[in-house]
Amino acid sequence: MRLYLQFILRYFKQSKKRSFSSNAISLAIVGLAIGVFSLLVTISVITGFEDVLSKKLVNVDGKIRLKTIFGTPIDTLDRIDSIISSYNLGIKVKPFVRGSVVIHKNKVNESLIIEGVNYLPSSDPLANRNFFLNDDEIIIGSTLAKSLKLDSSEALVLIPLDGFIGNLQDLKYYKLIFRRTFKTGMDEYDRNLAYVSISTAQKMFNMNDKVSGYIINSDVKTDKLLKNLKDNIQYPYFLETWMDRHQIIFAWIRTQTLPILIIFSLITLVSITNVMATVSVLVNERSKEIGILVAQGFQKYQIRNIFLIESGFIGLIGSTMGALLAVFFTFIQTRFNLIPLPEEVYFMNSLPLSFDYNMCFVIISLSLFITIFSSFLPLKTIFDIKISKLLGN
């Protein structure tokens, strides 16, 4: 091994001189670094989108919601929440009331989904300050509040639509005080959702002591939580995860993931092909030295190992540089949000990145393996030439 390293270090020292082969080595390393960097950043973006979107949706919707199949109210006397909480999974169960209303301000009418809860979602900055609404107050999504130009403590008229069958005389009006806004970072929620106290929602939608369902949260992963609960939830109840509620979004992400990964994997593969071309140049340029080594009694496998280790060094340096650049870029973007995104389209205001170190190790290992393996073909070609011709070169 020491002998191989002596030859390799000698070749790398020679490559510091501005020869064609030294330029080829530098370009191969840079090309591989760019390919690995592009692939890792692409994977980080895809993972980041899924992670950020998942956290936001779980914060607002909860991990699982228990409802009835026909959307009928659940009587709190059934004590479904106590049954669910009895599982040893650190489960937190909160009731909610949900319905549709029309909000009226001056001559403007907007449809709105009201959710009555006895707590605020964890995405709300005031959720952990023991602060909540009085029965005559409402908080509204920032996008809708901006559209209606609402001022704090302004009175709003809400008209429930649940149970309305077209007779205007049956309409009921409720006046609530606008307390403040909330912002989830998802335009669909910030434009169409508002929170009131659960008692206010029960009065508004004529539910008495009933609720629309229960929001179930736990530190346990959603799949495991669902698996433990679903066998004991019977008709007419059913469980709906946050992934079920938003399956179209994640289906779209998965649809885009495969072609994107294929494209950037091909970019990395082209970079690895450049390494193969560089090794071919090195072998042809040093054909006379190879002939001398063979004449002095070196075995073919020994000469082959010299070039394989050298190409491995090129692959390792290039892929490591690409990985370090990807880590640096992820840190800078996460810290300073240099690349903004339109929030109303992507549900977030900057490009999300979540670096996957396991995937980074896999990509570096594959790059190293492929660069070493790609050196066999040019070496086989040079060994088929007679020693006399190699020395003649």
C-alpha positions in Angstrom: 0.0 0.0 0.0 2.9 2.3 0.8 4.3 1.8 -2.7 1.0 2.7 -4.3 0.7 5.9 -2.2 4.3 6.9 -3.3 3.4 6.6 -6.9 0.0 8.4 -6.5 1.6 11.3 -4.5 4.3 11.6 -7.2 1.6 11.8 -9.9 -0.3 14.4 -7.9 2.8 16.5 -7.4 3.5 16.3 -11.1 -0.1 17.4 -11.8 0.6 20.7 -10.1 2.5 21.6 -13.2 0.1 23.0 -15.8 -0.1 20.1 -18.1 -3.1 18.7 -20.0 -3.6 15.9 -17.6 -3.4 18.2 -14.5 -6.1 20.4 -16.0 -8.2 17.3 -16.8 -7.9 16.1 -13.1 -8.9 19.5 -11.8 -11.9 19.7 -14.2 -12.9 16.1 -13.3 -12.9 17.0 -9.6 -14.8 20.2 -10.1 -17.4 18.5 -12.4 -18.0 15.7 -9.9 -18.3 18.2 -7.0 -20.9 20.2 -9.0 -22.8 16.9 -9.8 -22.8 15.7 -6.2 -23.7 19.2 -4.9 -26.7 19.4 -7.3 -28.0 16.0 -6.4 -27.7 16.6 -2.6 -29.3 20.0 -2.8 -32.2 18.6 -4.9 -32.8 15.8 -2.3 -32.6 18.4 0.5 -35.2 20.6 -1.2 -37.6 17.7 -1.7 -37.1 16.5 1.9 -37.4 20.1 3.2 -40.7 20.6 1.4 -42.2 17.5 2.9 -40.8 18.2 6.4 -42.0 21.9 6.6 -45.3 21.1 5.0 -45.9 18.2 7.4 -45.1 20.2 10.5 -47.4 23.0 9.5 -50.3 20.7 8.7 -49.9 18.8 11.9 -49.7 22.0 13.9 -53.0 23.2 12.4 -55.0 19.9 11.8 -53.4 17.6 14.4 -52.1 14.2 13.6 -55.5 12.4 13.5 -59.1 13.5 13.7 -61.9 11.3 14.9 -65.3 12.0 13.3 -68.5 10.2 12.4 -68.9 8.8 8.9 -71.9 11.0 8.1 -70.5 14.1 9.7 -73.1 14.0 12.5 -72.2 15.6 15.9 -70.7 13.4 18.7 -72.2 13.5 22.1 -69.6 14.3 24.7 -71.4 11.9 27.1 -70.1 9.0 24.9 -66.6 9.7 26.5 -64.8 8.7 23.3 -61.9 11.0 24.4 -61.4 9.1 27.6 -61.3 5.8 25.7 -58.6 7.1 23.3 -56.6 8.7 26.1 -56.4 5.3 27.9 -53.8 4.1 25.4 -50.2 4.2 26.8 -49.0 6.4 23.9 -48.9 9.9 25.5 -52.0 10.8 23.6 -53.6 14.2 23.9 -57.3 14.4 22.8 -59.1 17.7 22.2 -62.7 18.2 21.0 -63.5 20.6 18.2 -66.6 22.1 16.5 -66.4 22.9 12.8 -68.9 24.7 10.5 -69.3 27.2 7.7 -70.4 30.8 8.0 -70.6 34.0 6.0 -68.7 36.9 7.5 -70.1 40.4 6.8 -68.3 43.7 7.0 -69.9 46.8 5.5 -71.0 45.6 2.0 -68.5 42.8 1.8 -69.4 39.1 2.4 -66.8 36.3 2.6 -67.3 32.6 3.2 -65.4 31.3 6.2 -64.8 28.0 8.1 -65.2 28.4 11.8 -63.4 26.0 14.1 -64.3 26.1 17.8 -61.6 24.7 20.0 -60.6 25.0 23.7 -56.9 25.5 22.7 -55.0 27.3 19.9 -52.8 25.3 17.4 -49.2 25.1 18.3 -48.3 27.1 15.2 -49.9 30.2 16.8 -47.2 32.3 18.6 -49.6 33.0 21.5 -50.7 29.3 21.9 -48.3 28.8 24.8 -49.0 32.0 26.7 -52.2 30.9 28.5 -54.0 33.3 26.2 -57.3 32.5 24.6 -60.5 34.0 23.4 -63.6 35.1 25.3 -66.9 33.8 24.1 -67.6 36.9 22.2 -64.3 37.1 20.3 -62.8 35.6 17.1 -59.3 35.4 15.6 -59.1 35.3 11.8 -56.4 34.3 9.3 -54.0 37.1 8.3 -54.8 36.9 4.6 -58.6 37.3 5.1 -58.1 40.0 7.7 -55.9 42.0 5.3 -58.5 41.6 2.6 -61.3 42.9 4.8 -59.0 45.6 6.3 -60.0 44.6 9.8 -59.1 46.7 12.9 -58.6 45.3 16.4 -61.8 45.2 18.5 -64.0 45.7 15.4 -67.4 44.1 15.5 -68.1 41.5 12.8 -71.4 39.8 11.8 -71.3 36.0 11.2 -74.1 34.1 9.6 -74.0 30.3 10.1 -74.8 28.3 6.9 -75.1 24.8 8.5 -78.8 23.7 8.3 -79.8 26.6 6.1 -82.4 25.5 3.5 -83.1 28.7 1.7 -85.6 30.5 4.0 -84.0 33.8 4.9 -86.2 34.0 8.0 -84.3 31.0 9.4 -81.0 32.8 9.3 -79.3 33.6 12.6 -76.8 36.4 13.1 -74.0 36.5 15.6 -71.9 39.5 16.4 -68.3 38.8 17.5 -65.3 41.1 18.3 -62.3 40.7 16.1 -59.4 40.1 18.5 -56.4 39.5 16.3 -55.0 37.5 13.4 -53.1 34.3 13.2 -50.7 33.1 10.5 -49.9 29.5 9.5 -47.9 30.3 6.4 -50.4 28.5 4.3 -52.6 30.8 2.3 -55.5 28.3 2.1 -55.8 28.4 5.9 -55.0 32.1 6.4 -57.7 33.0 3.9 -60.5 30.6 4.9 -60.2 29.7 8.6 -61.1 31.4 11.9 -61.1 30.3 15.5 -63.6 30.9 18.2 -64.1 29.3 21.6 -65.8 25.9 21.5 -68.8 27.1 23.5 -69.4 29.9 21.0 -69.2 27.4 18.1 -71.6 25.0 19.8 -74.2 27.9 20.2 -73.6 29.1 16.6 -74.2 25.6 15.0 -76.9 24.4 17.5 -74.8 21.6 18.9 -75.6 22.0 22.6 -73.0 19.8 24.3 -72.0 17.9 21.2 -68.8 18.3 19.1 -67.8 17.7 15.5 -65.0 15.3 16.5 -61.7 15.0 18.4 -58.2 16.1 17.4 -55.7 13.4 18.5 -52.0 14.3 19.0 -49.0 12.3 20.3 -45.2 12.2 20.1 -45.6 8.8 18.5 -45.4 8.8 14.7 -48.7 9.1 12.8 -48.6 5.6 11.3 -47.9 3.9 14.6 -50.6 6.0 16.3 -53.2 5.1 13.7 -52.3 1.4 13.8 -52.8 1.3 17.6 -56.1 3.2 17.4 -57.9 1.9 14.3 -58.7 -1.6 15.6 -60.7 -0.2 18.5 -62.6 2.5 16.7 -65.9 1.1 15.5 -68.8 2.3 13.3 -70.0 5.1 13.0 -66.6 6.6 14.0 -63.6 6.7 11.7 -60.0 8.1 11.9 -58.6 10.6 9.4 -54.9 11.5 9.4 -53.5 14.8 8.3 -52.0 12.9 5.3 -55.5 11.6 4.3 -56.8 15.2 4.4 -54.0 16.5 2.2 -53.2 13.5 0.1 -53.4 15.4 -3.2 -50.5 17.7 -2.2 -48.2 14.9 -1.2 -49.2 12.8 -4.2 -48.1 15.8 -6.3 -44.7 16.0 -4.5 -44.1 12.3 -5.0 -45.0 12.6 -8.7 -42.4 15.4 -9.1 -39.7 13.6 -7.0 -38.8 10.8 -9.4 -38.2 12.7 -12.6 -36.3 15.4 -10.7 -34.0 12.8 -9.0 -33.4 11.1 -12.4 -32.4 14.3 -14.1 -29.9 15.4 -11.4 -28.6 11.8 -11.0 -27.8 11.9 -14.8 -25.9 15.2 -14.1 -23.8 13.4 -11.5 -23.4 10.4 -13.9 -22.0 12.7 -16.6 -19.5 14.1 -14.0 -18.4 10.5 -13.2 -18.0 9.9 -17.0 -15.6 12.9 -17.0 -13.6 11.1 -14.4 -13.4 8.0 -16.6 -12.3 10.2 -19.5 -9.6 11.8 -17.3 -8.3 8.4 -16.2 -8.1 7.4 -19.9 -6.0 10.5 -20.5 -3.7 9.8 -17.6 -3.2 6.2 -18.7 -2.3 7.2 -22.3 -0.1 10.0 -21.1 1.8 7.6 -18.8 1.9 4.6 -21.2 5.7 4.8 -21.3 6.0 4.8 -17.5 3.6 1.8 -17.5 5.9 0.0 -19.9 8.9 0.7 -17.8 7.2 -0.6 -14.7 6.1 -3.8 -16.5 9.7 -4.3 -17.8 11.0 -3.9 -14.2 8.8 -6.8 -13.1 5.7 -5.0 -11.8 2.6 -7.2 -12.1 -0.4 -5.9 -14.0 -2.6 -5.9 -10.9 0.0 -3.7 -9.1 -0.1 -1.1 -11.9 -3.9 -1.4 -12.1 -4.1 -0.7 -8.3 -2.1 2.5 -8.7 -4.5 4.0 -11.2 -7.6 2.6 -9.4 -6.5 4.3 -6.1 -5.7 7.5 -8.0 -9.2 7.6 -9.6 -10.6 6.8 -6.2 -8.8 9.9 -4.8 -10.3 12.0 -7.6 -13.8 10.6 -6.8 -13.4 11.1 -3.1 -12.1 14.6 -3.3 -14.8 15.6 -5.8 -17.7 14.1 -4.0 -16.5 15.3 -0.6 -16.2 18.9 -2.0 -19.7 18.6 -3.4 -21.1 17.4 -0.1 -19.4 20.1 1.9 -20.7 22.8 -0.5 -24.2 21.3 -0.1 -23.9 21.4 3.7 -22.7 25.0 3.6 -25.5 26.0 1.2 -28.1 24.3 3.4 -26.8 26.2 6.5 -26.8 29.6 4.7 -30.3 29.1 3.2 -31.7 27.9 6.5 -30.1 30.7 8.5 -30.7 33.7 6.1 -33.5 32.5 3.7 -31.6 33.8 0.7 -34.1 32.3 -1.8 -37.6 33.5 -1.2 -40.8 31.7 -2.4 -44.3 33.0 -3.0 -46.2 31.9 0.1 -49.6 31.7 -1.6 -48.2 29.0 -4.0 -45.8 27.0 -1.9 -47.2 27.4 1.6 -43.8 28.8 2.8 -42.0 32.0 2.2 -38.5 30.6 1.6 -36.8 27.6 0.0 -36.8 24.8 2.6 -33.8 22.6 3.0 -33.4 19.5 5.1 -30.0 17.9 4.7 -30.0 14.1 4.8 -26.6 12.9 6.1 -27.4 9.2 5.5 -28.2 10.0 1.8 -25.0 12.0 1.6 -23.0 9.0 2.8 -24.7 6.8 0.2 -24.1 9.3 -2.7 -20.4 9.7 -1.7 -19.9 5.9 -1.5 -21.6 5.3 -4.8 -19.6 8.1 -6.5 -16.4 6.6 -5.1 -17.4 3.1 -6.2 -18.4 4.1 -9.7 -15.3 6.2 -10.3 -13.0 3.3 -9.3 -15.0 0.8 -11.4 -15.0 3.1 -14.4 -11.2 3.0 -14.5 -11.1 -0.7 -15.4 -11.9 -0.2 -19.1 -9.0 2.2 -20.0 -6.5 0.1 -18.0 -7.6 -3.1 -19.8 -7.0 -1.3 -23.1 -3.5 -0.2 -22.3 -2.6 -3.7 -21.0 -3.5 -5.2 -24.4 -0.7 -3.2 -26.0 2.8 -4.9 -26.2 5.5 -3.7 -23.9 7.8 -2.7 -26.9 5.1 -0.3 -28.2 4.5 1.2 -24.8 8.3 1.9 -24.4 8.4 3.3 -27.9 5.8 5.9 -27.0 
